[in-house]
Amino acid sequence: MKIKELIDSAKILKSQEILNREVTGIFYDSRKVIPGSAFVAIKGSSADGNAFVQEAIGKGAILIITEKKDVILPAGVGLVVVENSRKALAEMAARYYGDPSKKMKIVGVTGTKGKTSTSMIIKNIFEKASFKSGLIGTIHYEIGQRMIPSVNTTPESVDIQALLAEMLVSGLTHAVIEVSSHALAQGRIECVDFDAGVFTNIAAHEHLDYHKNFSNYLDAKLKFFSQYLPASSKKEKYAIINLDDAYSQIFVKTAKKAGLNIATFGLSKKAQYHPENFYFDRSGMRFTLKGKDFVSPLLGMGNLYNCLSAIATANCFGIEPEIISSAIASIGSIPGRMEFVCSGQPFTVVVDYAHTHQALHDLLRTVRYLNPERILLVFGCGGDRDRSKRPIMGKIAAKLADIVYITSDNPRNEDPEKIIADIYSGIVFWRRKKCRIIPDRRQAITKALADARKGDWVVIAGKGHEQYQIIKNVFYPFDDRKIVQEVLNGTSVIKRDS
């Protein structure tokens, strides 16, 4: 594609005249640049792309797009100065890949908790309805049978367009995209033509390391419904909103103002999709909705909400109730979300991604509802992330679990023992006797399994599906599920009945 076809000339602040040249690709990572391509210098949270312009040129970039007006480039390399590099990246990517989202049905799922599970349930319903569907989310990106490990929950705009284009070429007609608050704040979903958006919930103590305060976090989430979902299309679009959330009315008001069709879900009878009754046990859940009975192998109140939101979404797409019911019943376990690890032990082991205070609270309440003898909880908090939630999570853990093994999560560049001290500070003194401080996560898991007795539940929270542990910016192989299997299969002393 020629540069002049790629760039909106009305938004160019300055350019060197090479607009008739062809480009071979668009990149924001200088390490991936190929000869004849365009390099867009964007400012990330940890690095400024402008610092890598020369590296991009050295790898063959023939065009540099930047916000800096004083850039001096060698002969033969074009320069386009724009007001907003991220926006330019998104617009260029959409043009380069032929606006694939306009030729597909796209659902975006945003919220603090439940994005991954909700997205997978919706995709499963689409597949049952014979809609060939793709997925872009926290665990992986799915294109037919091809699974691509996820780098970010919501990748950069050019990566999204490339993934959607590949889906379209592969014959897919629908896609579900997890939409993170970082992606919303940074405009990564700019130029994606969504058909529906789901709001799961929002928690006050989340991503404050990035957004600085809850107001900014809330504004980022609202932007999906005010700006990105209704953008530039006359077709009907849907907002599916959790009416039980404390901030639901703000989302409803925003969606109405944007001209979206609204479907609400929740336990409240005011919600359009609310269960008339529900029941949980170790095998899953059952509930009745609009006179129809549903069963699912998924566990917990969180998954009830996830199923309700998925059912509401499917209804917006005109999918038959029988198909929805079949899909809900057949959904497999979701990696790292209330995932059971079994190796013949007389107690239950579950691994979950709960890494916020509300998620941890809901997880432990769900387990308590299932009447365990005791709950043995292994958890920690991530480093270089919002510190304010650490003592809150400590308080919740010590209140709802019988024994708490406080350990490392992904300490990143922080001292693990300092993170643990922050967690411990939130625990009242009379509950500290139930706490065990074991900074090494493998040792903490091993100790919890050794202490478990028949009828207990060992809950390992925080990392879920992750297959690594980040220490000083190094990714070390580490999977809670594999560690559990290794311990269960190799330590006979923990397989006891008393």
C-alpha positions in Angstrom: 0.0 0.0 0.0 1.2 3.5 -0.8 2.0 5.9 2.0 -0.5 8.5 0.6 -3.2 5.8 0.9 -2.1 5.0 4.4 -2.0 8.4 5.9 -4.9 10.9 6.4 -3.3 14.0 4.8 -5.7 16.2 6.7 -4.0 15.2 10.0 -0.4 15.6 8.9 1.4 18.4 10.6 4.6 18.0 8.6 5.9 15.6 6.0 8.8 14.9 3.7 7.6 14.2 0.1 7.7 10.4 -0.3 4.0 9.8 -0.3 4.0 7.7 -3.5 6.3 5.0 -2.0 5.0 1.5 -1.1 5.2 0.2 2.5 5.7 -3.4 3.4 4.2 -3.2 6.9 3.6 -1.0 10.0 5.5 -1.4 13.2 5.7 0.2 16.6 8.4 -2.1 17.9 11.8 -1.3 16.3 13.0 -4.9 16.8 10.3 -6.2 14.4 10.8 -3.7 11.6 11.4 -5.2 8.1 12.8 -3.5 5.0 10.4 -1.1 3.3 8.2 -0.7 6.4 6.8 2.2 8.4 7.8 2.8 12.0 5.4 4.6 14.3 7.1 6.1 17.4 4.7 5.9 20.3 5.3 6.7 23.9 4.7 3.6 26.1 4.5 3.3 29.9 8.2 2.3 30.1 9.8 3.5 26.9 9.5 6.2 24.2 9.5 4.9 20.6 11.3 8.0 19.5 14.5 6.6 21.2 14.4 3.7 18.7 14.0 5.6 15.4 17.6 5.0 14.3 17.3 1.3 15.1 14.2 1.2 13.0 15.9 2.9 10.1 18.9 0.5 10.5 16.5 -2.4 10.0 15.1 -0.9 6.8 12.2 1.4 7.8 11.5 3.9 5.0 8.9 6.0 6.9 8.9 7.4 10.4 5.6 8.6 12.0 6.1 10.7 15.1 4.8 13.6 17.2 8.2 15.2 17.2 8.7 18.0 14.7 12.5 18.4 15.1 13.4 14.9 13.9 16.3 14.8 11.4 16.4 11.7 9.2 18.8 10.5 6.5 18.1 10.9 2.8 15.6 8.4 1.5 13.6 8.0 4.8 10.3 9.8 4.9 8.9 11.7 7.9 5.3 12.3 8.8 4.6 14.4 11.9 1.2 13.9 13.5 -0.6 15.2 16.5 -1.2 11.8 18.1 1.0 8.9 17.1 -1.2 6.2 18.8 -4.2 7.4 16.9 -2.3 7.5 13.7 -1.0 4.0 14.3 -4.6 2.7 14.8 -5.9 4.5 11.7 -3.0 3.4 9.5 -3.4 -0.2 10.7 -7.1 -0.3 9.9 -6.5 1.0 6.4 -3.5 -1.3 5.8 -5.4 -4.4 6.8 -8.6 -3.4 5.0 -10.8 -2.6 8.1 -11.6 -6.2 8.9 -13.8 -5.4 11.9 -16.3 -3.8 9.6 -16.8 -7.2 7.9 -17.2 -9.2 11.1 -19.4 -9.1 14.3 -17.2 -8.0 17.2 -18.0 -8.1 20.9 -15.9 -6.3 23.4 -15.8 -7.3 27.1 -14.6 -4.8 29.7 -14.5 -4.8 33.5 -12.3 -5.4 36.5 -13.3 -9.1 36.9 -14.8 -11.7 34.6 -13.5 -10.5 31.3 -11.7 -13.8 30.4 -14.5 -16.2 31.5 -17.2 -14.1 30.0 -15.3 -13.8 26.7 -14.8 -17.6 26.5 -18.4 -18.3 27.4 -19.6 -15.9 24.6 -17.3 -17.5 22.1 -18.5 -21.0 23.1 -22.1 -19.9 22.5 -21.1 -18.4 19.1 -19.5 -21.7 18.1 -22.5 -23.7 19.1 -24.6 -21.3 17.0 -22.3 -22.2 14.0 -20.7 -18.7 14.0 -17.0 -19.3 13.3 -15.4 -17.2 16.0 -12.0 -15.8 17.1 -10.8 -14.6 20.5 -8.4 -11.9 21.7 -7.8 -12.1 25.5 -5.7 -12.5 28.6 -4.8 -16.2 28.2 -4.3 -16.4 24.4 -5.5 -15.3 21.0 -7.5 -17.9 19.0 -7.8 -18.0 15.3 -9.6 -21.2 14.4 -7.4 -24.0 15.7 -4.4 -21.7 16.0 -3.5 -20.6 19.5 -1.2 -17.6 20.0 0.2 -16.9 23.5 -1.1 -13.6 24.8 1.3 -10.7 25.4 -1.3 -8.2 26.6 -5.0 -8.7 27.4 -5.7 -6.2 24.7 -2.7 -5.9 22.2 -1.7 -2.7 20.4 -4.0 -1.5 17.6 -1.9 -2.7 14.7 -1.8 -6.2 16.3 -5.5 -6.2 16.8 -6.1 -5.3 13.1 -3.6 -8.0 12.0 -5.3 -10.6 14.1 -8.8 -9.7 12.9 -7.5 -9.7 9.3 -6.2 -13.2 9.7 -9.5 -14.3 11.3 -11.3 -12.9 8.3 -9.0 -14.7 5.8 -9.5 -17.9 7.8 -13.3 -17.7 7.3 -14.2 -16.4 10.8 -17.3 -14.2 11.1 -17.3 -13.3 14.8 -14.7 -12.3 17.4 -14.7 -11.6 21.1 -12.1 -9.1 22.4 -11.2 -8.5 26.1 -10.9 -4.7 26.5 -8.6 -3.6 29.3 -8.5 -0.2 31.0 -5.0 0.3 29.7 -6.1 -0.3 26.2 -9.0 2.1 26.6 -6.7 4.9 28.0 -4.1 4.4 25.3 -6.6 4.1 22.4 -5.5 0.6 21.3 -9.1 -0.3 20.2 -9.4 2.9 18.1 -10.8 1.9 14.6 -12.3 -1.4 15.8 -15.9 -1.5 14.8 -17.7 -3.2 17.7 -21.2 -4.5 17.6 -21.7 -5.0 21.3 -19.9 -4.2 24.5 -20.2 -6.0 27.9 -19.6 -4.3 31.2 -18.9 -6.9 33.9 -18.1 -4.8 37.0 -15.6 -2.2 38.3 -13.6 -2.3 41.6 -12.1 0.8 43.2 -8.6 -0.6 44.1 -7.4 -1.8 40.7 -4.8 -0.5 38.3 -4.2 2.6 40.4 -0.5 2.2 39.7 -1.3 3.2 36.2 -4.5 5.3 36.4 -3.4 7.0 39.6 -7.0 7.3 41.0 -10.4 5.6 40.7 -11.9 8.5 38.7 -9.4 8.0 35.9 -10.0 4.3 35.9 -13.8 4.7 35.8 -13.4 7.3 32.9 -11.3 4.8 30.9 -14.0 2.1 31.3 -16.8 4.6 30.4 -14.9 5.6 27.3 -15.6 2.2 25.8 -19.4 3.0 25.8 -19.2 6.7 25.0 -16.5 6.7 22.4 -15.3 3.4 21.0 -18.5 1.2 20.9 -20.8 3.8 19.1 -18.0 5.2 16.8 -18.8 5.9 13.2 -21.5 3.4 12.5 -25.3 3.7 11.9 -25.9 0.0 12.6 -27.6 -1.0 15.9 -25.1 -1.6 18.7 -25.6 -3.1 22.2 -24.4 -2.4 25.7 -24.8 -5.3 28.1 -24.5 -4.0 31.6 -24.2 -5.5 35.1 -27.1 -3.8 36.9 -25.9 -5.0 40.3 -22.6 -3.1 40.1 -22.5 0.1 42.2 -21.6 2.2 39.2 -24.1 0.6 36.8 -26.3 3.6 36.5 -23.3 5.7 35.2 -22.7 3.1 32.5 -26.4 2.9 31.6 -26.6 6.7 31.4 -23.5 6.8 29.2 -24.7 4.1 26.9 -28.1 5.8 26.5 -26.5 9.1 25.7 -24.4 7.3 23.0 -27.5 5.8 21.4 -26.8 2.2 22.3 -29.4 -0.5 22.8 -29.1 -1.6 26.4 -29.5 -5.1 28.0 -29.0 -5.5 31.7 -28.2 -8.5 33.8 -27.8 -9.3 37.5 -29.5 -10.7 40.5 -31.7 -7.7 40.8 -35.2 -8.2 39.6 -34.9 -4.9 37.8 -32.3 -6.5 35.5 -33.7 -7.8 32.2 -31.7 -11.0 32.7 -31.9 -12.2 36.3 -32.1 -15.7 37.6 -35.3 -16.8 39.2 -33.3 -19.2 41.4 -29.8 -20.6 41.4 -27.9 -23.4 43.2 -24.2 -24.3 43.5 -22.5 -27.5 44.4 -19.1 -29.1 43.7 -20.2 -30.2 40.3 -21.3 -26.7 39.1 -24.4 -24.6 39.1 -28.0 -24.6 38.1 -30.3 -21.6 37.5 -33.5 -20.6 35.9 -33.7 -17.6 33.6 -36.9 -16.5 31.8 -38.5 -19.8 32.6 -35.7 -21.9 31.1 -33.4 -24.1 33.2 -29.6 -23.8 32.7 -26.8 -26.0 34.1 -23.1 -25.3 33.9 -19.9 -27.0 35.2 -18.6 -23.6 36.2 -18.6 -22.7 39.8 -19.4 -19.7 41.9 -21.3 -16.4 42.0 -18.8 -14.8 39.6 -19.5 -17.4 37.0 -23.2 -17.0 37.5 -22.8 -13.3 36.5 -20.5 -14.3 33.6 -23.1 -16.7 32.3 -25.9 -14.1 32.6 -23.9 -11.6 30.7 -23.1 -14.1 28.0 -26.7 -15.1 27.7 -27.8 -11.5 27.4 -25.1 -10.9 24.7 -26.2 -14.0 22.7 -29.8 -12.9 22.8 -28.8 -9.6 21.3 -27.4 -11.6 18.4 -30.6 -13.5 18.0 -29.3 -16.9 19.1 -31.9 -19.5 20.0 -32.3 -20.3 23.8 -31.7 -24.0 23.2 -28.4 -23.3 21.6 -27.4 -21.0 24.4 -28.4 -23.6 27.0 -26.4 -26.3 25.3 -23.3 -24.0 25.1 -23.6 -23.0 28.8 -23.8 -26.7 29.7 -20.8 -27.8 27.6 -18.3 -25.1 28.5 -15.1 -26.6 29.7 -13.0 -25.4 32.6 -11.4 -22.0 32.0 -7.7 -22.0 32.5 -6.7 -20.6 35.9 -10.3 -19.8 36.9 -11.6 -22.0 39.7 -9.5 -24.7 38.0 -9.3 -28.0 39.9 -6.0 -30.0 40.1 -6.7 -33.6 40.9 -4.2 -36.4 41.5 -6.1 -38.8 43.8 -5.6 -36.7 46.9 -8.3 -36.7 49.7 -8.7 -32.9 49.6 -9.6 -30.4 46.9 -7.0 -28.2 45.2 -8.2 -25.2 43.2 -6.1 -22.6 41.3 -7.6 -19.2 40.5 -6.4 -15.9 39.0 -8.0 -13.8 41.8 -5.5 -11.0 42.2 -7.7 -8.2 43.4 -9.4 -7.8 46.8 -12.9 -8.3 45.4 -11.9 -11.3 43.3 -10.2 -12.9 46.4 -13.3 -12.2 48.5 -15.7 -13.7 46.0 -13.4 -16.7 45.5 -13.2 -17.5 49.2 -17.0 -16.9 49.7 -17.7 -19.4 46.9 -15.4 -22.0 48.5 -16.9 -21.5 51.9 -20.4 -22.0 50.4 -19.3 -25.5 49.3 -18.7 -26.5 53.0 -15.0 -27.4 53.1 -13.6 -28.7 56.4 -11.0 -25.9 56.2 -9.7 -23.4 53.6 -6.0 -23.3 53.2 -5.1 -20.2 51.1 -1.8 -19.6 49.3 -1.6 -16.0 47.9 0.6 -13.0 47.4 0.4 -9.6 45.6 2.2 -8.4 42.5 5.1 -6.0 42.7 5.2 -2.6 40.9 1.4 -2.5 41.1 -1.1 -0.7 43.3 0.1 -1.1 46.9 -3.1 0.1 48.5 -4.9 -3.2 47.9 -2.3 -5.3 49.6 -3.5 -4.8 53.2 -7.1 -5.1 52.1 -6.3 -8.5 50.6 -4.5 -9.5 53.7 -7.5 -8.6 55.8 -9.9 -10.6 53.5 -7.6 -13.6 53.4 -7.3 -13.8 57.2 -11.0 -13.3 57.7 -12.3 -15.9 55.3 -9.6 -18.6 55.2 -8.6 -21.0 58.1 -4.8 -21.0 57.3 -3.1 -18.3 55.1 0.2 -18.9 53.5 1.4 -15.4 52.4 4.0 -15.7 49.6 5.3 -14.1 46.5 3.2 -13.5 43.3 5.2 -11.7 40.6 7.4 -9.5 42.7 8.9 -7.8 39.6 11.3 -5.1 40.8 10.1 -5.0 44.4 11.5 -6.8 47.5 9.1 -9.8 48.0 9.4 -9.4 51.8 8.3 -5.8 51.6 5.2 -6.8 49.6 4.5 -9.5 52.2 4.8 -6.9 55.0 2.3 -4.7 53.2 -0.1 -7.6 53.1 0.5 -8.5 56.7 -0.1 -5.0 57.9 -3.8 -5.3 57.0 -4.4 -8.4 59.2 -5.7 -7.7 62.7 -3.5 -9.2 65.5 -5.9 -11.9 66.6 -6.0 -13.4 63.2 -2.2 -13.3 62.6 -1.8 -16.7 64.3 -3.4 -18.4 61.3 -0.8 -16.9 58.9 2.4 -18.5 57.6 4.9 -16.3 55.9 6.8 -18.2 53.2 8.3 -15.9 50.5 9.2 -18.8 48.2 6.0 -19.6 46.3 6.9 -23.2 45.6 7.7 -23.8 49.2 4.4 -22.2 50.2 2.4 -24.4 47.9 4.3 -27.5 49.1 3.6 -26.6 52.8 -0.1 -26.0 52.2 -0.5 -29.3 50.5 1.4 -31.1 53.3 -0.9 -29.5 55.9 -4.1 -30.4 54.0 -6.4 -33.0 55.5 -9.3 -34.9 54.1 -12.2 -32.6 53.2 -10.0 -29.4 53.1 -9.8 -27.1 50.2 -6.3 -25.7 49.2 -6.9 -22.5 47.3 -3.9 -21.1 45.4 -4.7 -17.6 44.2 -3.2 -14.8 42.2 -1.5 -16.3 39.2 -4.1 -18.7 37.7 -3.2 -19.5 34.1 0.2 -17.8 34.2 3.2 -20.0 33.4 5.9 -17.8 34.7 7.0 -15.8 37.7 8.5 -12.3 37.1 11.5 -11.5 39.3 13.6 -8.4 38.5 12.1 -8.3 35.0 13.2 -11.9 34.3 10.4 -14.4 33.4 11.1 -17.7 35.2 9.0 -20.8 34.3 6.4 -21.2 37.0 2.9 -22.7 36.8 0.9 -23.2 40.1 -0.9 -26.1 38.5 2.3 -27.9 37.5 3.8 -27.3 40.9 0.8 -28.9 42.6 0.9 -31.9 40.3 4.6 -32.4 41.0 4.1 -32.2 44.8 1.0 -34.5 44.7 2.7 -37.0 42.6 6.0 -37.0 44.4 5.2 -36.6 48.1 3.4 -39.6 49.6 3.1 -38.1 53.1 0.5 -35.6 52.0 -1.8 -38.3 50.7 -3.3 -39.1 54.1 -6.9 -39.4 55.4 -6.4 -37.5 58.7 
